[in-house]
Amino acid sequence: MGKLDGRVVIVTGAARGQGEQEARLFREEGADVVVADVLDDQGEALAKEIGASYVHLDVGEEEQWRSAVTAAKDAYGHIDGLVNNAGILRFNSLLDTPLDEFMQVVQVNQVGCFLGIKTVAPEMTDGGTIVNTASYTGVTGMAAVGSYAATKHAVLGLTRVAALELARRGIRVNAVCPGAIDTAMANPALLEPGGDAEEISRAVGKLYRKLVPLGRIGKPEEVARLALFLTSDDSSYITGQPFVIDGGWMAGVSLT
């Protein structure tokens, strides 16, 4: 018996990284998974491999959300869970951030999460679950990622409000707040393997060995296990909460 037997879960940004590992783990635990992404080739290949379905979904577009919900219900008859995982990151000082760059990040990270809740929750079975991907930077500050941090703070606000408003239907809404995780977002070498990729990966690893008390960058599989916990009955009395998964990064300053 899997922890998600009989459940249908939509995972956004599921073609690679954290979303991919969430989709894989959820299938292993018995869920019917809808892999949603704009990376069609990767998303379709993953869905075929794990026995899921794939939908093209730009999370910032409301009509595409409606189409994704329709596709999920046509394929499986109902929806029990949503993981709002899709997100983008841009590095820039706050004063040097162009408005169009800021709004691009808002559209994906913040509007995408809002539209996911707004579109899926009305079609979700009572007792369903929503897991929003926020960030370590959603609970503290970080230089050079102002637009990203602003949207992730907003995701926590959306999570808390949604948890309050959906509680009467037994729908639980929580957020995962990853720190440095070994995906293309934190380790650009993964986007273009070969060439300088190994050198970049070594530099990334060295940086996080210094910053993170546990001495390493996190694994997307570790975030997936937290998302599984929040989607399964193991967390049946938890809603409206942020869960930081950062190797101790936010615990404080170490002098050694």
Secondary structure, DSSP 8 states (H G I E B T S, - for coil): --TTTT-EEEEETTTSHHHHHHHHHHHHTT-EEEEEES-HHHHHHHHHHHT-EEEE--TT-HHHHHHHHHHHHHHHS-EEEEEE-------B-GGG--HHHHHHHIIIIIIHHHHHHHHHGGGEEEEEEEEEE--GGGTS--TTBHHHHHHHHHHHHHHHHHHHHHGGGT-EEEEEEE-SBSSTTT-GGGTS-STTHHHHHHHHHHHHHHH-TTSS-B-HHHHHHHHHHHHSGGGTT--S-EEEESTTGGG-----
